[in-house]
Amino acid sequence: MKSVTITTLKDMKREGEKIVCLTAYDFSFASLADNAGVDLVMIGDSLGMTMQGNDSTLPVTMDEMAYHVRCVARGVKRAIVVADMPFLSYQQNREQAILNAGRLMQVGGQVIKLEGGEPMADTVRFLVERGIPVCGHIGLTPQSVHQLGGYRVQGKTRDAGERLIHDAKLLEQAGASILVLEAVPAVLARQITQALTIPTIGIGAGRDTDGQVLVLQDMLGIYPRPSPKFSKNFMKGADSIEDAVRAYVKAVKTRSFPGTEHSF
Ligand code: KIV
């Protein structure tokens, strides 16, 4: 069993094999996802909502992220482990970013994810040049929820779409290895995906991104608040949690998820 690396993900894009990503926040679910064939396990700061019950991801701290990354990393043997940088752990300056990114790598992260386009490009370059692989995240960036006026689809106008294409190219040029596209029109996500050599991972970004990610609790239908339109409850019709995760893996690999009903 070969471990997934950032090179594997690039090869998968080139060969047209869809990349399956799922969030996990603890050892048991991480291990289950890994065994079920998930390629990328993400410790998202969505844990602020799914695990802690906050209304947003903003309250999550570095100590909390480090704890969850350590737990997840122990459960993963094959997948690549992507650790989210929480709000205010990287925006101040590049020195702050590298110390916090390095800390998440020391507890088992293999790639760190940070939100933002052009304003974050220098930070991305700084980290990558010092040996830290980076996953970008543009479109709906939940740490900016108050700036964006809510959890809304991004890139809907021509100007906004062009800005996102520009951001995506800058992040790739800065050395990002992966790019998450959240809540953007499917047509725009396809354009961005075709313009880049690094893999794009969509969530609410249509079917033409190189991979898909879902939040574990949405995918299992156990989040007690309303789930976004772009998620799907894979527990329906499944005999077990493992079955549901395997169904999700299969649906992404065979391109039956997401459907148009999950897209904008
Ligand atoms: O925090 C998170 O879980 C994420 C993914 C949904 C992309 O950012």
py3Dmol code that shows the C-alpha trace and the ligand (Angstrom):
import py3Dmol

protein = """\
ATOM      1  CA  MET A   1       0.000   0.000   0.000  1.00  0.00           C
ATOM      2  CA  LYS A   2       1.678   3.207  -1.184  1.00  0.00           C
ATOM      3  CA  SER A   3       1.143   6.399   0.778  1.00  0.00           C
ATOM      4  CA  VAL A   4      -0.476   9.330  -0.992  1.00  0.00           C
ATOM      5  CA  THR A   5       1.877  12.301  -1.477  1.00  0.00           C
ATOM      6  CA  ILE A   6       1.530  15.648  -3.201  1.00  0.00           C
ATOM      7  CA  THR A   7       3.157  14.010  -6.255  1.00  0.00           C
ATOM      8  CA  THR A   8       0.471  11.290  -6.227  1.00  0.00           C
ATOM      9  CA  LEU A   9      -2.224  13.970  -6.224  1.00  0.00           C
ATOM     10  CA  LYS A  10      -0.658  15.742  -9.212  1.00  0.00           C
ATOM     11  CA  ASP A  11      -0.430  12.409 -11.066  1.00  0.00           C
ATOM     12  CA  MET A  12      -4.086  11.715 -10.268  1.00  0.00           C
ATOM     13  CA  LYS A  13      -5.056  15.065 -11.798  1.00  0.00           C
ATOM     14  CA  ARG A  14      -3.029  14.324 -14.923  1.00  0.00           C
ATOM     15  CA  GLU A  15      -4.544  10.847 -15.239  1.00  0.00           C
ATOM     16  CA  GLY A  16      -8.101  12.042 -14.563  1.00  0.00           C
ATOM     17  CA  GLU A  17      -8.555  10.014 -11.367  1.00  0.00           C
ATOM     18  CA  LYS A  18     -10.778  11.862  -8.910  1.00  0.00           C
ATOM     19  CA  ILE A  19      -9.278  12.669  -5.495  1.00  0.00           C
ATOM     20  CA  VAL A  20     -11.511  11.839  -2.518  1.00  0.00           C
ATOM     21  CA  CYS A  21     -11.168  13.993   0.581  1.00  0.00           C
ATOM     22  CA  LEU A  22     -13.002  13.893   3.868  1.00  0.00           C
ATOM     23  CA  THR A  23     -12.589  15.776   7.104  1.00  0.00           C
ATOM     24  CA  ALA A  24     -11.796  13.887  10.301  1.00  0.00           C
ATOM     25  CA  TYR A  25     -10.999  15.138  13.763  1.00  0.00           C
ATOM     26  CA  ASP A  26     -10.090  12.016  15.745  1.00  0.00           C
ATOM     27  CA  PHE A  27      -8.175   8.722  15.550  1.00  0.00           C
ATOM     28  CA  SER A  28     -11.116   6.356  14.944  1.00  0.00           C
ATOM     29  CA  PHE A  29     -12.803   8.273  12.124  1.00  0.00           C
ATOM     30  CA  ALA A  30      -9.447   9.058  10.523  1.00  0.00           C
ATOM     31  CA  SER A  31      -8.574   5.356  10.537  1.00  0.00           C
ATOM     32  CA  LEU A  32     -11.990   4.420   9.133  1.00  0.00           C
ATOM     33  CA  ALA A  33     -11.707   6.999   6.328  1.00  0.00           C
ATOM     34  CA  ASP A  34      -8.199   5.838   5.504  1.00  0.00           C
ATOM     35  CA  ASN A  35      -9.269   2.188   5.332  1.00  0.00           C
ATOM     36  CA  ALA A  36     -12.290   3.073   3.194  1.00  0.00           C
ATOM     37  CA  GLY A  37     -10.068   4.552   0.475  1.00  0.00           C
ATOM     38  CA  VAL A  38     -10.169   8.290   1.185  1.00  0.00           C
ATOM     39  CA  ASP A  39      -7.085   9.843  -0.468  1.00  0.00           C
ATOM     40  CA  LEU A  40      -6.824  13.006   1.618  1.00  0.00           C
ATOM     41  CA  VAL A  41      -7.867  13.351   5.259  1.00  0.00           C
ATOM     42  CA  MET A  42      -8.356  16.963   6.288  1.00  0.00           C
ATOM     43  CA  ILE A  43      -8.406  18.245   9.848  1.00  0.00           C
ATOM     44  CA  GLY A  44     -10.535  21.258   8.979  1.00  0.00           C
ATOM     45  CA  ASP A  45     -11.169  24.117  11.338  1.00  0.00           C
ATOM     46  CA  SER A  46     -14.790  23.168  10.645  1.00  0.00           C
ATOM     47  CA  LEU A  47     -14.192  21.275  13.907  1.00  0.00           C
ATOM     48  CA  GLY A  48     -15.083  24.570  15.584  1.00  0.00           C
ATOM     49  CA  MET A  49     -18.640  23.945  14.397  1.00  0.00           C
ATOM     50  CA  THR A  50     -18.915  20.150  14.177  1.00  0.00           C
ATOM     51  CA  MET A  51     -16.998  19.223  17.341  1.00  0.00           C
ATOM     52  CA  GLN A  52     -17.320  22.357  19.464  1.00  0.00           C
ATOM     53  CA  GLY A  53     -20.760  23.657  18.454  1.00  0.00           C
ATOM     54  CA  ASN A  54     -19.629  27.196  17.624  1.00  0.00           C
ATOM     55  CA  ASP A  55     -21.502  29.209  14.982  1.00  0.00           C
ATOM     56  CA  SER A  56     -18.318  29.712  12.963  1.00  0.00           C
ATOM     57  CA  THR A  57     -14.731  28.502  12.688  1.00  0.00           C
ATOM     58  CA  LEU A  58     -13.334  31.707  14.195  1.00  0.00           C
ATOM     59  CA  PRO A  59     -12.941  30.568  17.840  1.00  0.00           C
ATOM     60  CA  VAL A  60     -10.649  27.609  16.989  1.00  0.00           C
ATOM     61  CA  THR A  61      -7.173  27.958  18.496  1.00  0.00           C
ATOM     62  CA  MET A  62      -3.755  26.585  17.547  1.00  0.00           C
ATOM     63  CA  ASP A  63      -3.701  24.377  20.651  1.00  0.00           C
ATOM     64  CA  GLU A  64      -7.018  22.818  19.620  1.00  0.00           C
ATOM     65  CA  MET A  65      -5.882  22.260  16.032  1.00  0.00           C
ATOM     66  CA  ALA A  66      -2.608  20.715  17.185  1.00  0.00           C
ATOM     67  CA  TYR A  67      -4.523  18.323  19.459  1.00  0.00           C
ATOM     68  CA  HIS A  68      -6.842  17.141  16.670  1.00  0.00           C
ATOM     69  CA  VAL A  69      -4.053  16.873  14.073  1.00  0.00           C
ATOM     70  CA  ARG A  70      -2.079  14.650  16.466  1.00  0.00           C
ATOM     71  CA  CYS A  71      -5.128  12.374  17.014  1.00  0.00           C
ATOM     72  CA  VAL A  72      -5.940  12.102  13.294  1.00  0.00           C
ATOM     73  CA  ALA A  73      -2.359  11.522  12.175  1.00  0.00           C
ATOM     74  CA  ARG A  74      -2.160   8.430  14.408  1.00  0.00           C
ATOM     75  CA  GLY A  75      -5.092   6.896  12.489  1.00  0.00           C
ATOM     76  CA  VAL A  76      -3.887   7.475   8.922  1.00  0.00           C
ATOM     77  CA  LYS A  77      -1.526   5.124   7.090  1.00  0.00           C
ATOM     78  CA  ARG A  78      -2.193   5.718   3.379  1.00  0.00           C
ATOM     79  CA  ALA A  79      -3.964   9.058   2.880  1.00  0.00           C
ATOM     80  CA  ILE A  80      -2.231  12.435   2.925  1.00  0.00           C
ATOM     81  CA  VAL A  81      -2.965  14.484   6.054  1.00  0.00           C
ATOM     82  CA  VAL A  82      -3.908  18.139   5.514  1.00  0.00           C
ATOM     83  CA  ALA A  83      -4.065  20.378   8.592  1.00  0.00           C
ATOM     84  CA  ASP A  84      -5.977  23.652   8.621  1.00  0.00           C
ATOM     85  CA  MET A  85      -4.369  26.815   9.979  1.00  0.00           C
ATOM     86  CA  PRO A  86      -6.937  28.423  12.312  1.00  0.00           C
ATOM     87  CA  PHE A  87      -8.058  32.050  12.203  1.00  0.00           C
ATOM     88  CA  LEU A  88      -5.285  34.499  13.217  1.00  0.00           C
ATOM     89  CA  SER A  89      -2.556  31.849  13.192  1.00  0.00           C
ATOM     90  CA  TYR A  90      -1.011  33.020   9.883  1.00  0.00           C
ATOM     91  CA  GLN A  91      -2.471  36.384   8.829  1.00  0.00           C
ATOM     92  CA  GLN A  92      -0.206  38.580  10.977  1.00  0.00           C
ATOM     93  CA  ASN A  93       3.112  37.967   9.213  1.00  0.00           C
ATOM     94  CA  ARG A  94       5.210  35.226   7.603  1.00  0.00           C
ATOM     95  CA  GLU A  95       7.128  34.497  10.823  1.00  0.00           C
ATOM     96  CA  GLN A  96       3.890  33.822  12.680  1.00  0.00           C
ATOM     97  CA  ALA A  97       2.728  31.635   9.775  1.00  0.00           C
ATOM     98  CA  ILE A  98       5.854  29.474   9.654  1.00  0.00           C
ATOM     99  CA  LEU A  99       5.966  28.884  13.416  1.00  0.00           C
ATOM    100  CA  ASN A 100       2.331  27.777  13.507  1.00  0.00           C
ATOM    101  CA  ALA A 101       2.524  25.782  10.257  1.00  0.00           C
ATOM    102  CA  GLY A 102       5.653  24.067  11.554  1.00  0.00           C
ATOM    103  CA  ARG A 103       3.887  23.189  14.776  1.00  0.00           C
ATOM    104  CA  LEU A 104       1.057  21.457  12.863  1.00  0.00           C
ATOM    105  CA  MET A 105       3.643  19.557  10.792  1.00  0.00           C
ATOM    106  CA  GLN A 106       5.417  18.431  13.973  1.00  0.00           C
ATOM    107  CA  VAL A 107       2.217  16.796  15.254  1.00  0.00           C
ATOM    108  CA  GLY A 108       1.554  14.929  12.007  1.00  0.00           C
ATOM    109  CA  GLY A 109       0.284  17.350   9.342  1.00  0.00           C
ATOM    110  CA  GLN A 110       1.830  16.715   5.925  1.00  0.00           C
ATOM    111  CA  VAL A 111       0.324  19.737   4.173  1.00  0.00           C
ATOM    112  CA  ILE A 112      -1.048  22.868   5.810  1.00  0.00           C
ATOM    113  CA  LYS A 113      -4.126  24.696   4.487  1.00  0.00           C
ATOM    114  CA  LEU A 114      -4.728  28.411   4.704  1.00  0.00           C
ATOM    115  CA  GLU A 115      -7.514  30.620   3.401  1.00  0.00           C
ATOM    116  CA  GLY A 116      -7.151  33.541   0.997  1.00  0.00           C
ATOM    117  CA  GLY A 117      -5.980  34.525  -2.475  1.00  0.00           C
ATOM    118  CA  GLU A 118      -3.599  37.292  -3.542  1.00  0.00           C
ATOM    119  CA  PRO A 119      -2.990  38.714  -0.024  1.00  0.00           C
ATOM    120  CA  MET A 120      -1.709  35.289   1.105  1.00  0.00           C
ATOM    121  CA  ALA A 121       0.515  34.553  -1.915  1.00  0.00           C
ATOM    122  CA  ASP A 122       3.735  35.858  -0.284  1.00  0.00           C
ATOM    123  CA  THR A 123       3.074  33.785   2.839  1.00  0.00           C
ATOM    124  CA  VAL A 124       2.479  30.686   0.687  1.00  0.00           C
ATOM    125  CA  ARG A 125       5.779  31.251  -1.148  1.00  0.00           C
ATOM    126  CA  PHE A 126       7.626  31.784   2.152  1.00  0.00           C
ATOM    127  CA  LEU A 127       6.306  28.509   3.593  1.00  0.00           C
ATOM    128  CA  VAL A 128       6.858  26.457   0.430  1.00  0.00           C
ATOM    129  CA  GLU A 129      10.430  27.711  -0.012  1.00  0.00           C
ATOM    130  CA  ARG A 130      11.104  26.491   3.533  1.00  0.00           C
ATOM    131  CA  GLY A 131       9.761  23.000   2.939  1.00  0.00           C
ATOM    132  CA  ILE A 132       6.134  23.257   4.037  1.00  0.00           C
ATOM    133  CA  PRO A 133       3.616  22.079   1.434  1.00  0.00           C
ATOM    134  CA  VAL A 134       0.573  24.327   1.235  1.00  0.00           C
ATOM    135  CA  CYS A 135      -3.056  23.832   0.259  1.00  0.00           C
ATOM    136  CA  GLY A 136      -4.798  27.096  -0.683  1.00  0.00           C
ATOM    137  CA  HIS A 137      -8.496  27.760  -0.119  1.00  0.00           C
ATOM    138  CA  ILE A 138     -10.489  30.348  -2.085  1.00  0.00           C
ATOM    139  CA  GLY A 139     -14.128  31.068  -2.892  1.00  0.00           C
ATOM    140  CA  LEU A 140     -16.182  30.924   0.289  1.00  0.00           C
ATOM    141  CA  THR A 141     -13.508  31.236   2.962  1.00  0.00           C
ATOM    142  CA  PRO A 142     -15.338  30.591   6.251  1.00  0.00           C
ATOM    143  CA  GLN A 143     -12.819  32.520   8.369  1.00  0.00           C
ATOM    144  CA  SER A 144     -14.027  35.648   6.477  1.00  0.00           C
ATOM    145  CA  VAL A 145     -17.717  34.890   7.004  1.00  0.00           C
ATOM    146  CA  HIS A 146     -18.424  38.294   8.528  1.00  0.00           C
ATOM    147  CA  GLN A 147     -16.574  40.094   5.747  1.00  0.00           C
ATOM    148  CA  LEU A 148     -18.499  38.082   3.145  1.00  0.00           C
ATOM    149  CA  GLY A 149     -21.850  38.769   4.820  1.00  0.00           C
ATOM    150  CA  GLY A 150     -22.633  35.111   5.463  1.00  0.00           C
ATOM    151  CA  TYR A 151     -21.984  31.665   3.987  1.00  0.00           C
ATOM    152  CA  ARG A 152     -22.683  32.696   0.389  1.00  0.00           C
ATOM    153  CA  VAL A 153     -21.689  31.465  -3.042  1.00  0.00           C
ATOM    154  CA  GLN A 154     -18.682  33.435  -4.324  1.00  0.00           C
ATOM    155  CA  GLY A 155     -17.513  34.390  -7.827  1.00  0.00           C
ATOM    156  CA  LYS A 156     -20.990  34.907  -9.248  1.00  0.00           C
ATOM    157  CA  THR A 157     -20.274  38.070 -11.219  1.00  0.00           C
ATOM    158  CA  ARG A 158     -17.814  38.305 -14.092  1.00  0.00           C
ATOM    159  CA  ASP A 159     -15.433  40.515 -12.065  1.00  0.00           C
ATOM    160  CA  ALA A 160     -15.589  38.303  -8.989  1.00  0.00           C
ATOM    161  CA  GLY A 161     -14.987  35.221 -11.148  1.00  0.00           C
ATOM    162  CA  GLU A 162     -11.961  36.808 -12.793  1.00  0.00           C
ATOM    163  CA  ARG A 163     -10.573  37.748  -9.400  1.00  0.00           C
ATOM    164  CA  LEU A 164     -10.818  34.132  -8.263  1.00  0.00           C
ATOM    165  CA  ILE A 165      -9.078  32.896 -11.428  1.00  0.00           C
ATOM    166  CA  HIS A 166      -6.326  35.464 -10.768  1.00  0.00           C
ATOM    167  CA  ASP A 167      -6.048  34.352  -7.109  1.00  0.00           C
ATOM    168  CA  ALA A 168      -5.851  30.685  -8.126  1.00  0.00           C
ATOM    169  CA  LYS A 169      -3.025  31.341 -10.588  1.00  0.00           C
ATOM    170  CA  LEU A 170      -1.105  33.424  -8.049  1.00  0.00           C
ATOM    171  CA  LEU A 171      -1.357  30.685  -5.420  1.00  0.00           C
ATOM    172  CA  GLU A 172      -0.125  28.109  -7.921  1.00  0.00           C
ATOM    173  CA  GLN A 173       2.786  30.387  -8.901  1.00  0.00           C
ATOM    174  CA  ALA A 174       3.578  30.867  -5.203  1.00  0.00           C
ATOM    175  CA  GLY A 175       4.007  27.103  -4.910  1.00  0.00           C
ATOM    176  CA  ALA A 176       0.718  25.828  -3.471  1.00  0.00           C
ATOM    177  CA  SER A 177       0.326  22.077  -4.080  1.00  0.00           C
ATOM    178  CA  ILE A 178      -3.471  21.819  -3.773  1.00  0.00           C
ATOM    179  CA  LEU A 179      -6.315  24.342  -4.018  1.00  0.00           C
ATOM    180  CA  VAL A 180      -9.708  24.058  -2.309  1.00  0.00           C
ATOM    181  CA  LEU A 181     -12.555  25.814  -4.149  1.00  0.00           C
ATOM    182  CA  GLU A 182     -15.550  26.316  -1.878  1.00  0.00           C
ATOM    183  CA  ALA A 183     -19.045  27.401  -2.960  1.00  0.00           C
ATOM    184  CA  VAL A 184     -18.327  28.756  -6.413  1.00  0.00           C
ATOM    185  CA  PRO A 185     -20.299  28.279  -9.642  1.00  0.00           C
ATOM    186  CA  ALA A 186     -19.491  24.957 -11.341  1.00  0.00           C
ATOM    187  CA  VAL A 187     -18.527  26.691 -14.589  1.00  0.00           C
ATOM    188  CA  LEU A 188     -15.983  28.884 -12.802  1.00  0.00           C
ATOM    189  CA  ALA A 189     -14.545  25.906 -10.886  1.00  0.00           C
ATOM    190  CA  ARG A 190     -14.061  24.074 -14.194  1.00  0.00           C
ATOM    191  CA  GLN A 191     -12.260  27.096 -15.672  1.00  0.00           C
ATOM    192  CA  ILE A 192      -9.945  27.342 -12.651  1.00  0.00           C
ATOM    193  CA  THR A 193      -9.285  23.593 -12.687  1.00  0.00           C
ATOM    194  CA  GLN A 194      -8.347  23.679 -16.368  1.00  0.00           C
ATOM    195  CA  ALA A 195      -6.085  26.702 -15.863  1.00  0.00           C
ATOM    196  CA  LEU A 196      -3.966  25.007 -13.160  1.00  0.00           C
ATOM    197  CA  THR A 197      -1.548  22.075 -13.062  1.00  0.00           C
ATOM    198  CA  ILE A 198      -2.100  21.588  -9.311  1.00  0.00           C
ATOM    199  CA  PRO A 199      -5.217  19.658  -8.262  1.00  0.00           C
ATOM    200  CA  THR A 200      -8.367  21.511  -7.230  1.00  0.00           C
ATOM    201  CA  ILE A 201     -10.611  20.052  -4.531  1.00  0.00           C
ATOM    202  CA  GLY A 202     -14.189  21.259  -4.673  1.00  0.00           C
ATOM    203  CA  ILE A 203     -16.865  21.636  -2.052  1.00  0.00           C
ATOM    204  CA  GLY A 204     -19.968  23.127  -3.604  1.00  0.00           C
ATOM    205  CA  ALA A 205     -17.954  23.723  -6.771  1.00  0.00           C
ATOM    206  CA  GLY A 206     -19.560  21.279  -9.185  1.00  0.00           C
ATOM    207  CA  ARG A 207     -18.348  18.009 -10.627  1.00  0.00           C
ATOM    208  CA  ASP A 208     -15.378  19.170 -12.700  1.00  0.00           C
ATOM    209  CA  THR A 209     -12.833  19.848  -9.974  1.00  0.00           C
ATOM    210  CA  ASP A 210     -10.027  17.291  -9.602  1.00  0.00           C
ATOM    211  CA  GLY A 211     -11.389  16.075  -6.285  1.00  0.00           C
ATOM    212  CA  GLN A 212     -14.173  16.555  -3.770  1.00  0.00           C
ATOM    213  CA  VAL A 213     -14.219  17.173  -0.041  1.00  0.00           C
ATOM    214  CA  LEU A 214     -17.091  16.901   2.422  1.00  0.00           C
ATOM    215  CA  VAL A 215     -17.328  17.582   6.123  1.00  0.00           C
ATOM    216  CA  LEU A 216     -17.645  14.212   7.885  1.00  0.00           C
ATOM    217  CA  GLN A 217     -20.729  15.128   9.931  1.00  0.00           C
ATOM    218  CA  ASP A 218     -22.563  16.439   6.827  1.00  0.00           C
ATOM    219  CA  MET A 219     -21.676  13.297   4.899  1.00  0.00           C
ATOM    220  CA  LEU A 220     -23.040  11.121   7.737  1.00  0.00           C
ATOM    221  CA  GLY A 221     -26.130  13.331   8.185  1.00  0.00           C
ATOM    222  CA  ILE A 222     -25.424  13.836  11.908  1.00  0.00           C
ATOM    223  CA  TYR A 223     -24.814  17.591  12.094  1.00  0.00           C
ATOM    224  CA  PRO A 224     -27.725  18.911  14.166  1.00  0.00           C
ATOM    225  CA  ARG A 225     -27.968  22.211  12.249  1.00  0.00           C
ATOM    226  CA  PRO A 226     -29.003  22.586   8.591  1.00  0.00           C
ATOM    227  CA  SER A 227     -26.409  21.181   6.183  1.00  0.00           C
ATOM    228  CA  PRO A 228     -25.379  23.071   3.045  1.00  0.00           C
ATOM    229  CA  LYS A 229     -27.058  22.299  -0.287  1.00  0.00           C
ATOM    230  CA  PHE A 230     -23.771  20.949  -1.644  1.00  0.00           C
ATOM    231  CA  SER A 231     -23.455  18.135   0.894  1.00  0.00           C
ATOM    232  CA  LYS A 232     -25.091  14.706   0.746  1.00  0.00           C
ATOM    233  CA  ASN A 233     -26.048  12.273   3.494  1.00  0.00           C
ATOM    234  CA  PHE A 234     -24.374   8.990   2.509  1.00  0.00           C
ATOM    235  CA  MET A 235     -25.790   7.163   5.553  1.00  0.00           C
ATOM    236  CA  LYS A 236     -29.098   6.876   3.654  1.00  0.00           C
ATOM    237  CA  GLY A 237     -29.170   3.298   2.418  1.00  0.00           C
ATOM    238  CA  ALA A 238     -25.890   2.367   4.143  1.00  0.00           C
ATOM    239  CA  ASP A 239     -25.572  -0.433   6.757  1.00  0.00           C
ATOM    240  CA  SER A 240     -22.747   1.173   8.687  1.00  0.00           C
ATOM    241  CA  ILE A 241     -20.582   4.276   8.874  1.00  0.00           C
ATOM    242  CA  GLU A 242     -17.854   2.418   6.989  1.00  0.00           C
ATOM    243  CA  ASP A 243     -20.363   1.537   4.253  1.00  0.00           C
ATOM    244  CA  ALA A 244     -21.386   5.193   3.991  1.00  0.00           C
ATOM    245  CA  VAL A 245     -17.784   6.368   3.654  1.00  0.00           C
ATOM    246  CA  ARG A 246     -17.114   3.662   1.040  1.00  0.00           C
ATOM    247  CA  ALA A 247     -20.244   4.805  -0.859  1.00  0.00           C
ATOM    248  CA  TYR A 248     -18.925   8.379  -0.786  1.00  0.00           C
ATOM    249  CA  VAL A 249     -15.518   7.245  -2.081  1.00  0.00           C
ATOM    250  CA  LYS A 250     -17.167   5.286  -4.890  1.00  0.00           C
ATOM    251  CA  ALA A 251     -19.531   8.129  -5.799  1.00  0.00           C
ATOM    252  CA  VAL A 252     -16.651  10.594  -6.169  1.00  0.00           C
ATOM    253  CA  LYS A 253     -14.405   8.138  -8.044  1.00  0.00           C
ATOM    254  CA  THR A 254     -17.209   7.246 -10.482  1.00  0.00           C
ATOM    255  CA  ARG A 255     -18.303  10.882 -10.829  1.00  0.00           C
ATOM    256  CA  SER A 256     -21.839  10.307  -9.574  1.00  0.00           C
ATOM    257  CA  PHE A 257     -21.281  12.830  -6.745  1.00  0.00           C
ATOM    258  CA  PRO A 258     -21.727  15.766  -6.816  1.00  0.00           C
ATOM    259  CA  GLY A 259     -24.817  16.005  -8.988  1.00  0.00           C
ATOM    260  CA  THR A 260     -26.294  19.209 -10.365  1.00  0.00           C
ATOM    261  CA  GLU A 261     -28.504  19.409  -7.279  1.00  0.00           C
ATOM    262  CA  HIS A 262     -25.333  19.842  -5.167  1.00  0.00           C
ATOM    263  CA  SER A 263     -23.858  22.512  -7.448  1.00  0.00           C
ATOM    264  CA  PHE A 264     -24.327  26.229  -8.137  1.00  0.00           C
TER     265      PHE A 264
END
"""
ligand_1 = """\
8
KIV
O -12.623 23.418 7.615
C -12.890 22.579 6.750
O -13.352 21.478 7.027
C -12.622 22.938 5.361
C -13.067 22.036 4.271
C -14.495 21.802 4.238
C -12.541 22.451 2.939
O -12.056 23.967 5.122
"""
view = py3Dmol.view(width=600, height=400)
view.addModel(protein, "pdb")
view.setStyle({"model": 0}, {"cartoon": {"style": "trace"}})
view.addModel(ligand_1, "xyz")
view.setStyle({"model": 1}, {"stick": {}})
view.zoomTo()
view.show()
